[in-house]
């Protein structure tokens, strides 16, 4: 079948609310494994400052700070993936910027300087940009940020399979999971890609999220997905453990004992 191409799929970093330790593991993974393509499946930037949701007044976060932080992260990814193609797909959080401009600053919405790719330095980082509503394929596998978030792991993957009717790998849920389905004619699968953000955000308690990313092996007529689960700051790949025994700051949640 010839040489398989290797892709690394990252999503839901939510700069500047990333878990720095886990993100470093992912970037080192890219550096060590020399993928042909890095797929950034959305919500790389949080765009908290232009969110329509009620904001925490203690977070004095400016849009430029978010963009600067994301640019630094993208620079680190490009440095680690210096020979790789990078595809950046908008997630619903990046889409916040377009919605904000169209509703609050309509006269500025058409400015090329305010295009997401321009703001994030797509040309400088040699990234191919995809809009929020533009899923794409690698062979028979569809890649997209995603729209659905169901209650349990793999349920969202199933929902995306039911929507698209094909094999799909998506982000959005901050969860790892896989779903398989066989018909008379074929076997299908769908995956949730995990996240690289803080697992303990200040707006909810112990969300059912998992740190991780995916490895996509593909050639002309076949593909395979490996999921990398980072648990308490460590993961295993091809029989070797990576990371530190010490927990990352967001890897656990402590409940105060008032007894």
matplotlib code that plots the C-alpha trace (Angstrom):
import matplotlib.pyplot as plt

x = [0.0, 3.0, 4.2, 1.4, 1.3, 1.1, -1.1, -1.3, -4.7, -4.9, -8.0, -9.5, -6.4, -8.4, -5.5, -4.9, -6.5, -4.4, -2.8, 0.8, 2.2, 0.0, 0.4, 4.1, 3.7, 1.7, 4.2, 7.1, 5.2, 5.0, 8.7, 9.6, 7.3, 7.7, 4.1, 3.3, 0.4, -0.7, -4.5, -5.7, -9.4, -10.6, -11.0, -7.2, -8.1, -10.8, -11.8, -13.1, -12.9, -15.5, -17.8, -21.5, -21.5, -21.3, -17.7, -15.8, -14.9, -11.7, -10.4, -8.9, -8.2, -7.8, -8.3, -4.7, -3.5, -5.4, -4.1, -0.5, -0.7, -2.2, 0.5, 3.2, 1.6, 1.2, 4.9, 5.9, 3.8, 5.3, 8.8, 8.2, 6.5, 9.0, 8.5, 4.8, 1.7, -0.6, -4.3, -6.2, -10.0, -12.1, -14.0, -17.0, -14.8, -12.8, -16.2, -17.0, -14.8, -16.8, -20.1, -18.8, -17.7, -20.9, -23.1, -21.0, -18.7, -20.3, -18.4, -15.2, -16.2, -14.9, -11.5, -8.8, -6.7, -9.3, -9.5, -8.6, -5.8, -4.3, -4.6, -3.0, -0.2, -1.3, 1.1, 4.0, 3.2, 2.4, -1.0, -3.9, -7.1, -10.5, -13.7, -16.0, -18.4, -15.8, -15.1, -12.6, -11.5, -8.3, -9.3, -12.6, -12.2, -14.0, -12.3, -14.3, -14.4, -17.9, -21.2, -22.7, -21.8, -23.6, -23.5, -21.1, -17.9, -18.4, -22.1, -21.0, -18.9, -22.0, -24.0, -21.5, -21.5, -25.3, -25.1, -22.4, -23.0, -19.3, -16.2, -15.4, -12.9, -14.0, -13.1, -15.5, -16.5, -13.1, -13.5, -11.9, -14.1, -14.6, -17.8, -18.0, -20.9, -21.2, -23.8, -24.3, -21.9, -19.2, -17.8, -17.7, -16.0, -16.0, -13.8, -13.8, -10.3, -9.9, -8.5, -5.4, -7.1, -7.4, -9.6, -10.8, -12.3, -13.8, -17.3, -18.0, -16.8, -15.0, -16.4, -16.2, -13.2, -10.0, -6.6, -5.4, -5.0, -5.1, -2.6, -4.0, -2.3, -3.4, -2.7, -4.7, -7.4, -7.1, -6.7, -6.2, -6.7, -4.6, -5.9, -3.4, -4.9, -3.0, -3.9, -2.5, 0.2, 1.4, 0.6, 1.9, 2.7, 4.1, 4.8, 6.8, 5.6, 6.0, 5.5, 6.2, 4.8, 4.1, 0.5, 0.0, -1.9, -5.2, -4.9, -6.9, -9.5, -9.4, -12.6, -12.1, -13.0, -14.9, -15.6]
y = [0.0, 2.3, 4.7, 6.0, 9.7, 10.8, 13.5, 14.9, 16.3, 19.0, 20.9, 22.9, 24.6, 27.7, 30.1, 31.8, 29.1, 26.3, 23.7, 24.6, 21.3, 19.2, 21.5, 21.1, 17.4, 17.7, 20.0, 17.7, 14.8, 16.7, 17.5, 13.9, 12.3, 14.6, 14.4, 15.2, 17.3, 19.0, 19.5, 22.2, 21.4, 24.6, 26.5, 27.1, 30.7, 31.2, 34.8, 35.3, 39.1, 39.1, 36.4, 37.3, 35.3, 37.0, 37.6, 37.3, 40.9, 39.7, 38.6, 41.7, 40.1, 42.1, 40.8, 41.6, 39.5, 36.5, 37.0, 37.4, 34.3, 32.3, 33.6, 32.4, 28.9, 28.8, 29.8, 26.9, 24.5, 25.7, 25.4, 21.8, 21.0, 22.8, 20.4, 19.8, 21.2, 22.9, 23.2, 25.5, 25.1, 27.7, 26.4, 28.0, 30.1, 31.6, 32.2, 34.5, 37.1, 37.1, 37.3, 40.1, 42.2, 41.6, 42.6, 45.2, 46.6, 45.9, 48.6, 46.9, 43.4, 43.4, 44.7, 42.2, 43.2, 41.8, 38.4, 35.6, 34.4, 37.9, 38.3, 35.0, 35.3, 32.5, 33.5, 33.8, 30.4, 28.9, 27.7, 26.9, 28.4, 26.8, 28.5, 27.2, 25.6, 23.9, 20.3, 18.5, 14.9, 12.9, 10.0, 8.6, 10.4, 13.7, 16.2, 19.1, 21.1, 19.7, 21.0, 18.4, 17.8, 14.8, 13.6, 10.7, 9.9, 8.6, 9.8, 13.0, 11.0, 9.0, 12.2, 13.5, 10.1, 10.3, 13.9, 13.2, 9.5, 8.8, 8.3, 11.5, 13.0, 16.1, 18.4, 20.7, 18.4, 18.5, 14.7, 11.6, 8.9, 6.5, 5.0, 2.2, 1.1, -1.8, -2.0, -4.6, -2.8, -1.3, -0.4, 3.2, 4.9, 8.4, 9.9, 12.8, 14.4, 15.5, 18.9, 20.8, 23.4, 23.9, 21.0, 23.1, 26.3, 28.8, 28.6, 24.9, 22.1, 19.0, 18.9, 15.5, 16.5, 14.6, 15.8, 14.3, 14.4, 12.0, 10.5, 9.9, 7.4, 7.4, 6.3, 6.3, 3.8, 3.3, 5.2, 4.5, 6.7, 6.4, 8.4, 9.7, 10.1, 12.3, 11.1, 13.0, 14.6, 11.4, 9.4, 6.2, 5.8, 2.7, 1.2, 4.1, 6.5, 10.2, 13.1, 13.5, 11.7, 15.1, 16.2, 19.2, 22.1, 21.2, 17.4, 16.9, 18.7, 18.9, 19.2, 21.0, 18.9, 21.1, 18.2]
z = [0.0, 0.1, 2.8, 5.1, 5.8, 9.4, 10.8, 14.3, 15.3, 18.0, 19.1, 21.9, 23.2, 24.1, 24.3, 26.8, 29.0, 27.8, 30.1, 29.5, 30.6, 28.5, 25.5, 25.8, 25.7, 22.5, 20.9, 21.9, 20.4, 17.1, 17.2, 17.9, 15.3, 12.3, 11.0, 7.4, 8.5, 11.7, 11.8, 14.2, 14.5, 16.1, 19.4, 19.3, 20.5, 23.1, 22.2, 25.7, 25.3, 22.5, 23.9, 24.4, 27.6, 31.0, 31.8, 35.1, 36.1, 37.7, 34.3, 32.8, 29.5, 26.3, 22.8, 21.9, 24.8, 23.5, 20.0, 21.2, 23.3, 20.4, 18.1, 20.5, 20.6, 16.9, 16.5, 18.8, 16.8, 13.5, 15.0, 16.1, 12.8, 10.6, 7.7, 8.1, 6.4, 9.0, 8.5, 10.9, 11.0, 12.8, 15.8, 17.3, 19.6, 16.6, 15.0, 18.0, 16.3, 13.1, 15.0, 17.2, 14.1, 12.3, 15.3, 17.1, 14.4, 11.1, 9.3, 10.2, 9.4, 5.8, 6.7, 5.5, 8.5, 10.8, 9.1, 11.4, 9.3, 9.2, 13.0, 13.7, 11.1, 8.8, 6.1, 8.5, 10.0, 6.6, 7.7, 5.5, 7.0, 6.9, 7.9, 10.6, 8.2, 6.0, 7.0, 4.8, 4.1, 4.4, 2.2, 3.6, 7.0, 7.5, 9.8, 11.4, 14.6, 15.4, 16.6, 19.0, 22.6, 24.1, 27.7, 27.5, 25.8, 22.2, 22.1, 20.4, 18.0, 17.2, 16.7, 14.1, 12.3, 12.1, 10.7, 8.1, 7.4, 7.2, 9.3, 11.2, 13.6, 15.5, 18.4, 20.3, 23.2, 25.1, 25.4, 24.1, 22.6, 19.8, 18.1, 15.7, 13.5, 11.0, 8.2, 5.5, 3.2, 5.4, 8.8, 10.1, 13.0, 14.6, 17.2, 19.7, 19.8, 23.4, 24.5, 25.6, 27.8, 31.5, 32.9, 35.8, 34.4, 36.8, 35.4, 36.1, 38.5, 37.3, 33.7, 31.9, 29.8, 28.9, 27.8, 24.6, 20.8, 17.9, 15.4, 11.9, 9.7, 6.1, 2.5, -0.7, 0.4, 4.1, 7.4, 11.1, 14.1, 17.4, 20.3, 22.8, 26.3, 28.8, 32.3, 35.3, 33.1, 31.4, 28.3, 26.6, 22.9, 21.3, 24.7, 26.0, 28.8, 28.4, 30.8, 34.5, 37.5, 39.1, 38.3, 36.0, 37.7, 36.1, 36.0, 39.3, 41.4, 45.1, 47.2, 50.5, 53.6, 56.1, 58.5]

ax = plt.figure().add_subplot(projection="3d")
ax.plot(x, y, z, "-o")
ax.set_aspect("equal")
plt.show()
